[in-house]
Amino acid sequence: MTANDEWLKVESLDLEGQGVAHNADGKVVFIEGALPGEEVQVQVHRRKNNWEQASMTALRHESSQRVVPQCKHFGVCGGCKLQHFHLGAQVATKQRALEDALWHLGKVKAERVLRPIEGPAWGYRYRARLSVRHVIKKGQVLVGFHERKSSYVADMDSCEVLPPHVSALLLPLRALIGGMDQRDRLPQIELAVGSQVTALVLRHLEPMSPADLARLRAFAAEHGVQWWLQPKGPETAHLLDAGGPPLDYLLPEFGITMPFKPTDFTQVNHLINGVLVSRALRLLDVQAHERVIDWFCGLGNFTLPIATRAREVLGIEGSEVLVARSRENAALNRLQSNTSFVARNLFELTPADLASHGAADKWLVDPPREGAFALAKALADLHADASLAPGYVPPQRIVYVSCNPATLARDAGLLVHQAGYRCTAAGAVNMFPHTAHVESIAVFDKP
């Protein structure tokens, strides 16, 4: 048991951004707010047989990488965990987390470590979900992120990671909601910033009154935003008023415009997404005669850039709705001649399923946090027994974009140890500065 007066030496950060130390008994202690190399005293909040969770109460030796957080709400707001950690050290820690996951979980070591992808540290968050709460005891409405480890909404009037023009909307939004008839029935506002317009999706639990709709229209006219209304699930989101510029983001290197809805999944950091797509295509090294499959293609974020380079690209996604939207985006960008899209369950794949989509020279794989286990397992099964899909030729190269180093490491273990690939490169992507979230990219090649 860790005593309140015991000094602990912080050894590293975990994937949640907590300091990791061992107490005098050898038990692991996870410490909120502590950084590697520091000596701290703690208050333990939770005890288990093999670990404890604590917060820092005293600091005797401060890390040289500790900095003053830029945001005045840091420590209360749960949107960021690492503003007190130098940005360069954040990136290095994420790279190390990726390498550690690959080795400890997948027994894989990349032959080449890629330079991390990083960009602006502030004002980068073009997608966000803001909670709304009418706090009767305070006599006001709060709009923002949740407090750290709490269901309460942080009392914030600015946000350093939101674009400045969106941060400036927080107080006007509080005033707007506070004056609405339904202020107790409006739980969230989803934000999506496009190349020409800022969209706000208002979740409402009851039909909107004419007076409230008029207030929304007046706010939109004053602040230059686009309101969407969402009465139920994300699929019910619709424009309050038609007209105005479309919501889209650009991939200028490839001459591509990507329309999207504010409730669609798109990367929160459009600048880093553009760099990531460029890096992925360079690593994929697509040639004009090649056929490529983009697994988990979404709206075509990678598919359409690949189509500007390849003879043919097939995008595969789990939703018929997304597939239809991908086709529309391909047509908009005049890339329908060498693109095709199909829907299938990507979490239940067999070797025969792989063969049914035909051989491809290369794959781009960009799964959700659950990873691409079924895909990697099917390749491994084919490597062990080619008779499962006679004549099928596996891809020569796979570029795997991941938002979860643990599932990437699991799948990398299958690809390297059971499917006959080498992990020739891997690197971190700092998509979410000041958070512990680790995005990454890895390359697998057939010998």
N, C-alpha and C positions, 0 to 999 in steps of 0.2 A: 504494500500500500504506500502510495506517495504521500510524504508528509508535507505540510504547508511550508515548512522552512527548509526543505531539501532543494539544493540547486541542481538543475538538470541541464545537461549539454545537448543542445539540439543538433541532430545529425543530418537531417534532410527534410524535404517537404513531401507529403503524400499527394495523391491525385486530387484531393479535396483542398489543397493549399494549406494544410495544417502542418506545423512543425512536428517532427518525429524524434522522440528521445526514449531513453531507457532509465527507469528509476533504479534505486540501490538494489532492489530485488530482481532486476533484469526484466521487469515487465515493460512492455511498450506503452508509451504515453503520447497521445495525440494532443497537440497544444495549439489552440486557436491564437493566431496573431504572432507566433514565434517564427524566427527565421533560422536557417542553417548557420551553425557556428556560435549562436548565442547561448548564454547561460541564464536560465530563468527559474523563477519560482512560480508555482501554479496553484490554482484551486481546482480540484477534481470535481467534475459534475456527474460523471458516469463511470461505473466500475464493472468490468467483466473479468472472467477468469484469466484471460490472456492479454487484456489491454485496458487502458483507462483513457477517458477523454477529459480534457481540462482547458482552462483559459489561463493566460499569463497574468500574474499579479505583480511581479517584480522582474527587473532586467538588470543583470550585473555586467554582462559583456555584450555590447551591441554589435550586430553585424555591420561590416563596412558597406553592405548592399542595402541597408535600411535607409529609406528616404521619407520625406514628409509627403503624405498623401495630398494630391491636388484638390480632391473633392472634400468640401466641408462636411458632407454627410457620410463619409467613409467611416466604417465601424458600426454604424447604425443600419444604413441601407445594406441589403443583402445582394445588391447587383454586382459588386466587385469584392474580391477577397484579397487582392495582392497589390493594391496601390502603394503600400508601404515598402514594396520590394522593387529595387531598381529594374527598369524595363529589360535591360540586357540580361540581367540575372534571371528574370522570368523566362525569357526565351531559352536560355541555356538549361534551365531546370526542366522545361517542357521537352527539350531535345533528349535530356538524360532520362526522363520518364519514359519516352518512347523506346530508347535503347534498352532500358531495364526491362520493360514489358516484353519486348521481343525476345530477350535472352531468358528471363526467368519464367515466362509463361509459354513461349514457343520454342525455346532452345535454338533461336535463330539470331545470327549476327550479320548485319548488313555489310556487304563488301565495301561499300562506299557510303559515307555519311554526307547527305546533302546539306547545303547551306540552308538554314531555316528561312522560311518565307515570313517576312514581317513588314509592317507599314506604320501609318500614323497610330499613335496610342490613344488619341482623344477624338471625340466626335465621330467615331467610326460606326456606331451601332445604328444601322438603317432599318433594322427590324427589332421590335420589342413588344412585350405585352405588359401594359401598365394596369395595375389594379386600381379600382375606384372604391372608396369607402366614405359614406356619410357618417361622421363621428359626432353623434348628438351631444356628448359631453363636452366636446371642444367647440361645438357650434360651427363646424366647417367640414368641407369635403376634402379628402386627401386623394391625390393622384400620383402614383409612382410605383416603385418596386416594393416588395415586402421587406420588412426589417429582417436582419440576419437571424436565421433560425426561429422565425416567428410567422404567424399568420397575419400580424398587424401590418398595415400599410405605413411605410416610412413617411414622416412629415418632411417632404423635400420640396424645395422651390427651384432647384436646378439639378442638372445631371451632366457630368463632364464627359461621359462616353456617348451620350446622344448627340446628334448634330446640333450645333448652337441654336438654329432656328426652332428645333423641336424642344430643346431645353427651355427656351424662352416661352414656350406654350404652356408649361406646367401650371403656373399661377393663373393664367387666363382660363385654362381648362377647369381648374378648381372653382373659379368664380362662375363659369358657365354651368357646370353640373349642380353647384349649390343653388342656382336660381331656377332649376328645372322642376317640373311637377313630379317627375319620377326619380328624384335624386337617390332614393333608397332602393331602386330596382335597376341600377346600372352598374354591374359589377366590374367591368373591365373595358379598356380601350386598347385595341391592337394597332400598332404603328407600322406603316410600311412607307419608306421613302424611295421614290423612283427617280428617274433622270429628269423629269419635268414636274412632278407633283408629289405632295405629301398626303397620304391617305390615312384616315383615322377610322377604325371600325369600332362602332359603339355596340357593345352587347347589351340588349335590353330584355328584361324578363316579362314585360307587359307591353301591349301596343302603345306606340308613341302618340301623345296628344298633339293636336294641331299647334298649340302654343309652343310645345317643346321642339317640334319640327321647325317652326319659325325661328326659334333661338339657334338651332343648329345651322340653319341657312345664313343667319346673320353672322355667326362666328366664322363660317367658311368664307364669306365675302370679306370680312375684316382681316383674316389671317392667311388667306390664300391656301386653304386646305380643302381636301375632298372628303366628305363624310360618306361612310358606308354604314348600313344598319344590319345587325345580326340578331334576329329574334330567337334562333335556336342554335343548332350546330354550325360549324364553319361553312358548310355547304349552302347555308341560307343567307350568307352575307351578300348584300346587294347595294348598289349605288343609291344614295338618297335622291340625287338628281343627275340625269344623264347629261352628257356633254363634257367639254373640257378635255385636256390632254390625257392620254392613256397612262396607266401605271406600267412602267417598264424599267429594265436596266440594260446597260450596253456592254458589249464585248468588242470594243473598237478595233483591237488588233485583228479581229476576224470579220469585221464589218457586220456584226450581228446585233439585232435588237430583240430583247427577250421580254415580251409582255407577260405579266403575271397578275394574279389577284392578291389582295393584301393578306388573305388567309392561306395562300399557298406556302409551301416550304421553299424558301430561297435563302441563300447565305445572308447573314446579318451584315457582313462587311463586304460591300460591293468591290472596293478597291482590291482587297486581298483575294476575293474570288477571281477577279480578272487575272491577277498574277498566278494564282493556282491553276487556272485553266491553261494559261500559257506554259507553265512549267510542266503540267501533265502531258500536253501535246508534244513538247520537246522530248520528254522522257519516252513517250510512246513511239516517237520517231516514225510517224505514219508516212508511208510512201504512196504515190499516186495509184499504184496497181493493187493496193491491199484492201481487204475486207476486214472491218472492225466491228466488234459487238460492244455496246455500252450497256452493261448490266446496272439496274437501278437508275434508269436514265432520267427520271423526274420529268421536268419540262423541256429537257434537251440541253441543259447547261454545258455538257461536254459533247453530246451527240452532234449538235450543229457545228461547233468549231471543227470537230473531226471531219464532218462532211465537206468542209472546205479543202481538205487535204487528201481524203481517201477516195478510192473508186466506189466504195459502198459502205454504209454504216447501218447497223441494226440496233435500235434502241429497245430495251426490254424493261417493263415496269409492271408493278403488281395491280395497277388500277386502270380500268378501261377509260375512265374519265381523264386521267393523266395522259394516257396514250393518245386520246383524241386531241388534247391540248398540245401535245408535242407535234402532232401532224400539222396543226394549225400554225405553230411557230415555225416549222420547217417551210411551209408554204409562204408565210409572210416574208421569210428570208430567202426565198427562191432556191431552196435546197431540197425540194421534194423529189427531184429526179434520182438522187442517189441515197435517199434515206427511207427507211421503213421502220415501223414500230409495232410491237405486239405486247399484249398483256398476259401475264402468267404469274402464278404463285412462286415467288423467288425464294421462299423458305421451305419449299418442298420440291427438290430437283433430283432427278436420277441421271445416270449416264445416258440413258436413252433420250431424256429431255434435252440434254446438251446437244446430242447428235441431231435432234429434230430441227434445231436452228441452223444447222450447217456449220462447217468449219470456218474459222476466222483466223487471220494472221495474228491479230492482237486483240486484247480485251482491255476495256476501261471498266473498273469496278468501283462504285461509289455508294456503298450501302448505308442504311441507318445505323444507329448505335448497336443494334443486335448483330451486325456484321454479316458476312456472306458464307456462313458455315456450310449450308447445303451445296452451294456452288463449289467450294473448295473440296468438300467431301466427294462430290460426284467426279471431279477431276482425279482425285486420289484413287477412287474405285476404278476408274478407267485405266489409270497407270498400272494398277495391280492386275487388271484383267481386261485386256483389249476386246475380248469377245463380247463384252457387255454392249458395245456399240461398234461393230466391225467397220473398219475403214475410217473411223473418225480420227482426225488429226488435231491435237490440242493446240492452243495458241502458242506462238513462239515467245510472246512477251505479254505480261499482265502489269498494268499500272493500277494500283489499289489506293484509293483516296479514303481516308478513315476519319471518323469523329470519335473513335473510342480505341485507345491503344491496346486495351485488354482483348477486345474481339479481333483486332488486327493481328495481334500476336498469336492468338489461337488459330486463326486461319492461315497465318504465315507458317506455323508449325506443320499444318497439313500440306501446304503447297511444297514446302522444302523437304520434309521428311517422308512424305507419302506420295506426292504427285510429281516428283522429279524436277523441281525448279530450284534455282538459286536466287537468294535475295541479294540482288546486285546493288541496290541503293535504297536509302530511307532517310527521311528528314521531317522535322516538325514544321507546322504551319501555325503561326500565331494569329488565328482568326479572331480570338477574343482577348485582347490585351487586358491585363489587370484581373483576369479570372484564372482559375486553375484548369480550365477546359483545354484539352490537348487535341488538336487536329494534326493529321500527318499524311504523308504520301510515301508509298513504297513501290519498288520495281522488282518483278520476278521474271527471270529468263530461263528458257530451256537451254541446257548445255549444248 
